[in-house]
Amino acid sequence: MTELDQRLPAALARALPPKRRKALDSPLRRRIVRALNAAAEPRSLKELTLAVPGCGLSSVSYHLAVLEQCGCVAVSEDPAGPPCCARLFASSLLGDRGVAEALEATRELDRSG
């Protein structure tokens, strides 16, 4: 199954604002958002890469940039952390009912990919 086969189903996509639709139109970005939503604290790029098995650092980094551009992640700096982990990411989507519904409806689809 290709990533195109795992895009956000049309009915779910129509219910979301354009930037959220773009953010959630990728199974990897949905997996990243789920990992961020489940985290008690912001996570580094390295932590997110470990939380999303089967994805490389550069791929997770790219998709985090898309999520950031869409306003779906908050980024903070950890000046005490090592350079590889200085940027910390947190979900800006907690509490968004439409996003929660889309993430739940696509959970199995994203696992099977």
C-alpha angles and dihedrals in degrees: 000000000000128000088252088061089055098052118131109284112254096245091054093043093054091055093058131075112254097258093049090046090054091046094051098039091092123070090216092053089049089052090050092049090049090051091049093046090052094050120098091208137023115285133220124234089256092052091049092049089055091046092055104054119208095029126106127228094253093050093049089046092053093049092047088055090054091048090049092050089051092052093244099121132047115218125207133174125238104204091187094054127091116266092257091058103031095109115069124196130207131176118258089191102074110125095021103130096199092052092047090052092048092048092049094045092052099040096102092041090055093048093052093052 
